[in-house]
Amino acid sequence: MAKEYGHKSVWYSIGAYSVATSVGVLRVMNNRHWASDVFVGAGIGILSTNIAYLTHQYKWGGKKNNTVIVPSYSNKAGGIYFSYAFH
C-alpha cells in the first residue's frame, strides 16, 4: 500500500499495516499460528512486493527491463528462475 498509494495519503499505509498487524496478532492469540509464522509471512510479503516493483517498474511504457525473477515450487523442491536478456 505504501508503494502504490503512499503518495496520495499516508493513511492508506497506516490503515493497511494496522489491519495486517491485527490479523497477525489475532492468528497468534487464537493459536492458529506461531509468532514466527506471522513474521516470516510478513517478510515474504514485503520481499515479494519489493521484487515485483523492482522487476516491473518499467513494464508499462518507458524504459524496458530485461530481467525476470520468478519463484517456483515443484515436487517438494523450491527454486528461483532468473532470466536476463541482452540486447
N, C-alpha and C positions, 0 to 999 in steps of 0.2 A: 504494500500500500504506500509506503514511503517513497519508493521509486516511481510509482505510477501516478499518485495523486498528491505527493508531498508538496509540490509547487503550488497547488491550489489552496490547501489549508493543512495546517499541522494536525487538526482534529481528526482527519481521516486516519492518520497513522496512530494517533493516541487511541482512537476507538478500536481499530483493528488489533493492535497489540494488546489492548485491555481484554478484548474478547478471547483472543488466543491464550493469554495467560490464565484467564478464568477457566477455560476449558481444560488446560493442563493441570491446574490445581485441583479442579473437581475430579478429574480422572484419577489422580493420586489419592485424594481423600476417599473416594468410593472403591479403592482397592482394585481398580481396573488396569492400572499401570504403575510401574515403579517410577520414581523421580528421574532415574537415568534414562528411561524410555522417553519421557517427555522432553528432556534436554537434548537427547540425540535427535529426536524428531524435529525439534525446533532448529537444531543445527543443520540438518539435512534440508529443511525448507528454506532457510536463509541462504545456504550454499547453492542450492539448485536455482533459486531466484537470481542470485548474482551471476551464475554461469549463463543462465538464459539471457539476461540483459547484456552480458559481455559478448556472447556469440551472436546475438540477434540485433545489436544496436544499429546496424546498417541494413537490415533486412528489407525495409520498405523505403526505397529511394536513397539517393545519396551514394556514398562510397560502398562498394561491395566488400563483404567479408568472406574470405576464402577458408575459414576454419569452422569445423563441425566437431562437437563433442557430444556423444550420446552414451548414457549409461545403459548397460544391458544385463539381463539375467536369464539363464537357460540351464536346465538340468543341474540345479543346485550349484551353479557356478556364476559368479558375477564378473563383470568386466566393464571396460570403458572403450568405446570406439572413438578414435581420433582421426580426423582427416583434414589435410591442408592441401589446397590446390594452388600450384604455382602457375602464374600467368606471365 
